[in-house]
Amino acid sequence: MALSSENVVFLRRLAAKQNAYVAISIAIIRQFGRSDMSFERSGIHASRDLPQVTATPDRPSRPGVIPQPKGNPMSRKLTLAAATLAALCAFGPAMAADEVNVVPGLTAAGAPLGLHGADPVALLDQGTNVEGVAAQTAIHDGVSYYFASEANRMTFEANPARYVVQNGGFCTFGVSVNKKFDGDPNFAAVVNDKLYVFLSEEIYQAFLKDKDGTIAKAAENWKSIQHTAATDL
């Protein structure tokens, strides 16, 4: 039985909060999708890493073999998955669906990429859209950001709240009408020292006709749609 795409997305979001979550999440997916856990493929050596089971008349001693409880195998796997998810949740809060506009998949830092890899410091302080590099990565609230230089990365890390794009990196005009459209850093605006992005040139031009009104509507709407998946709006 395979995990649903919704659960996979949830696990990836959860993994973004801490690098250790990634390995645990993958273990859940692998375990849930097959009948047996392969200790060799998971890097566990039975003779070295697993406990020695004491021999009894009905259970001979074999190194690294854990007696399996009776019952439905699928029920045992569901119990294992549920227990592991509970442990994951205990580590810390998970990011809800589409709180931040990120690129699918994870970066080498173990978190999804925000702002399409553009350097937020360059956008806000210099008014230029510069592509960042993976070698200069900072993670904030479970999201990776790329920077064009070490100086920009350090500037961001000193005050991330100032540089994080507004409305989760979604199109500000879209949020003003209760939608989560993609935010393209090629169409960005800095208003009152805050960074906003937009879906397209046409949408950006529409924003310019009523900047203050659009920003105010987006700020109000974001409170109610922040934790809602884009496909549910």
C-alpha positions as CSV (number, residue, x, y, z in Angstrom):
1,M,0.0,0.0,0.0
2,A,1.6,3.3,-1.1
3,L,1.3,6.6,0.7
4,S,-1.1,9.1,-0.9
5,S,0.5,12.2,-2.5
6,E,-1.1,14.3,0.2
7,N,0.8,12.4,2.9
8,V,4.0,12.5,1.0
9,V,3.7,16.3,0.7
10,F,3.0,16.5,4.5
11,L,6.1,14.4,5.2
12,R,8.2,16.7,3.0
13,R,6.9,19.8,4.8
14,L,7.6,18.2,8.1
15,A,11.1,17.2,7.0
16,A,11.8,20.8,6.1
17,K,11.7,21.8,9.8
18,Q,14.7,19.8,10.7
19,N,17.2,17.8,8.6
20,A,16.8,14.7,10.7
21,Y,13.1,14.5,9.6
22,V,14.2,13.7,6.1
23,A,15.7,10.3,6.9
24,I,12.8,9.4,9.2
25,S,10.2,10.4,6.6
26,I,11.9,8.3,3.9
27,A,12.0,5.4,6.3
28,I,8.2,5.7,6.7
29,I,7.6,5.8,3.0
30,R,9.8,2.8,2.4
31,Q,8.4,0.8,5.2
32,F,4.8,1.6,4.4
33,G,5.3,0.6,0.7
34,R,6.6,-2.9,1.1
35,S,6.0,-6.0,3.3
36,D,9.4,-6.2,4.9
37,M,12.1,-3.8,6.1
38,S,15.4,-4.7,4.5
39,F,18.0,-4.0,7.3
40,E,20.8,-4.3,4.8
41,R,19.3,-1.6,2.5
42,S,18.6,0.7,5.4
43,G,22.2,0.5,6.6
44,I,21.5,-1.7,9.7
45,H,23.7,-4.7,10.3
46,A,21.8,-7.4,12.1
47,S,24.8,-9.0,13.8
48,R,26.1,-5.6,15.0
49,D,23.3,-3.2,15.5
50,L,20.3,-5.2,16.6
51,P,19.8,-6.6,20.1
52,Q,20.6,-10.2,20.9
53,V,17.4,-12.1,21.7
54,T,17.6,-14.5,24.7
55,A,16.8,-18.1,23.8
56,T,13.6,-19.7,25.2
57,P,12.2,-23.2,24.5
58,D,9.9,-21.8,21.8
59,R,12.3,-19.1,20.5
60,P,15.9,-20.1,19.7
61,S,18.6,-17.5,20.0
62,R,19.5,-15.9,16.7
63,P,21.6,-12.7,16.5
64,G,19.7,-9.7,15.4
65,V,16.3,-11.3,14.9
66,I,13.4,-9.7,16.6
67,P,10.4,-11.9,17.1
68,Q,7.4,-10.6,15.1
69,P,4.1,-10.2,17.0
70,K,1.1,-12.1,15.8
71,G,-1.6,-10.4,13.8
72,N,-2.3,-8.8,10.5
73,P,1.0,-7.6,8.9
74,M,-0.7,-4.5,7.4
75,S,-2.1,-3.6,10.8
76,R,1.4,-3.8,12.2
77,K,2.7,-1.5,9.5
78,L,-0.1,1.0,10.0
79,T,0.7,1.0,13.7
80,L,4.4,1.6,13.0
81,A,3.7,4.4,10.6
82,A,1.3,6.1,13.0
83,A,3.8,5.8,15.9
84,T,6.6,7.2,13.8
85,L,4.5,10.1,12.6
86,A,3.6,10.8,16.2
87,A,7.3,10.9,17.0
88,L,7.9,13.3,14.1
89,C,5.2,15.7,15.4
90,A,6.8,15.6,18.8
91,F,9.9,17.2,17.4
92,G,8.2,20.5,16.5
93,P,5.4,22.1,14.6
94,A,4.9,21.2,10.9
95,M,4.5,23.7,8.1
96,A,1.0,23.5,6.8
97,A,0.2,23.1,3.1
98,D,1.4,25.9,0.9
99,E,2.3,28.3,3.7
100,V,5.3,29.3,1.6
101,N,5.6,29.3,-2.2
102,V,8.5,26.8,-2.7
103,V,10.0,24.8,-5.6
104,P,9.1,21.1,-5.5
105,G,11.6,18.9,-3.9
106,L,14.4,19.6,-1.4
107,T,17.7,21.5,-1.6
108,A,21.0,19.9,-0.5
109,A,20.4,21.7,2.8
110,G,17.3,19.6,3.4
111,A,14.6,22.2,2.9
112,P,12.6,23.3,-0.1
113,L,13.7,26.4,-2.1
114,G,11.9,29.7,-1.7
115,L,11.7,32.7,-4.0
116,H,12.7,30.5,-7.0
117,G,16.3,30.8,-5.9
118,A,16.5,34.5,-6.3
119,D,18.6,36.5,-3.7
120,P,16.1,38.3,-1.4
121,V,18.7,40.7,-0.2
122,A,19.6,41.8,-3.7
123,L,15.9,42.3,-4.5
124,L,15.1,44.4,-1.4
125,D,18.3,46.4,-0.9
126,Q,19.6,46.7,-4.4
127,G,16.4,46.5,-6.5
128,T,17.9,43.8,-8.7
129,N,16.8,40.2,-9.4
130,V,20.0,38.2,-8.9
131,E,20.1,34.4,-8.9
132,G,21.6,33.0,-5.8
133,V,23.8,29.9,-5.5
134,A,23.5,26.8,-3.5
135,A,26.9,27.4,-1.9
136,Q,25.4,30.4,-0.1
137,T,22.2,29.0,1.5
138,A,20.4,30.1,4.6
139,I,17.3,28.3,6.1
140,H,14.5,30.3,7.7
141,D,11.3,28.8,8.9
142,G,11.9,25.5,7.1
143,V,12.6,27.2,3.7
144,S,16.0,27.5,1.9
145,Y,17.1,30.8,0.4
146,Y,20.0,31.2,-2.1
147,F,22.2,34.2,-2.1
148,A,24.6,35.6,-4.7
149,S,27.3,36.3,-2.1
150,E,28.4,35.5,1.4
151,A,27.8,39.1,2.4
152,N,24.2,38.9,1.3
153,R,23.7,35.6,3.1
154,M,25.1,37.0,6.3
155,T,22.9,40.1,6.0
156,F,19.8,37.9,5.7
157,E,20.8,35.7,8.6
158,A,21.2,38.8,10.8
159,N,17.6,39.9,10.2
160,P,15.6,37.3,8.2
161,A,12.2,38.8,9.0
162,R,13.2,42.0,7.1
163,Y,14.1,40.1,3.9
164,V,11.5,37.3,3.7
165,V,9.1,38.0,0.9
166,Q,5.5,39.0,1.9
167,N,2.5,36.7,1.7
168,G,4.6,33.5,1.7
169,G,6.1,34.4,-1.6
170,F,2.8,34.1,-3.5
171,C,1.6,36.7,-5.9
172,T,0.4,39.6,-3.7
173,F,-2.3,40.5,-6.2
174,G,-3.5,36.9,-6.1
175,V,-3.7,36.9,-2.3
176,S,-5.7,40.1,-2.5
177,V,-8.4,38.1,-4.3
178,N,-8.0,35.0,-2.0
179,K,-5.8,33.0,-4.4
180,K,-2.3,31.6,-4.1
181,F,-0.7,32.2,-7.5
182,D,3.0,31.8,-8.1
183,G,5.2,34.7,-7.3
184,D,7.8,35.4,-9.9
185,P,10.9,37.4,-8.6
186,N,11.1,38.9,-12.1
187,F,8.0,40.9,-11.2
188,A,8.8,42.3,-7.7
189,A,8.2,45.5,-5.9
190,V,9.5,47.0,-2.7
191,V,6.9,49.1,-0.8
192,N,7.6,50.5,2.7
193,D,10.8,48.4,2.9
194,K,8.9,45.1,2.3
195,L,9.3,42.8,-0.7
196,Y,6.3,41.7,-2.8
197,V,6.2,39.4,-5.9
198,F,3.7,38.9,-8.7
199,L,2.6,36.3,-11.2
200,S,3.3,38.2,-14.4
201,E,3.9,41.6,-16.0
202,E,0.2,42.0,-16.6
203,I,-0.6,41.3,-12.9
204,Y,2.2,43.6,-11.8
205,Q,0.8,46.5,-13.9
206,A,-2.6,45.9,-12.3
207,F,-1.0,46.1,-8.9
208,L,0.6,49.5,-9.7
209,K,-2.9,51.0,-10.2
210,D,-3.7,50.5,-6.6
211,K,-0.6,49.5,-4.6
212,D,-1.8,50.4,-1.1
213,G,-5.2,48.9,-1.6
214,T,-3.9,45.6,-3.0
215,I,-1.3,45.3,-0.2
216,A,-3.9,46.0,2.4
217,K,-6.4,43.4,1.0
218,A,-3.6,40.8,0.7
219,A,-2.5,41.4,4.3
220,E,-6.0,40.9,5.5
221,N,-6.7,37.8,3.3
222,W,-3.4,36.2,4.2
223,K,-4.6,35.7,7.8
224,S,-7.4,33.4,6.6
225,I,-5.7,31.6,3.7
226,Q,-2.1,31.2,4.9
227,H,-2.7,27.6,6.1
228,T,-4.9,26.6,3.1
229,A,-3.5,24.7,0.2
230,A,-3.5,26.6,-3.1
231,T,-5.6,24.0,-4.8
232,D,-8.3,24.4,-2.2
233,L,-8.8,28.1,-2.9
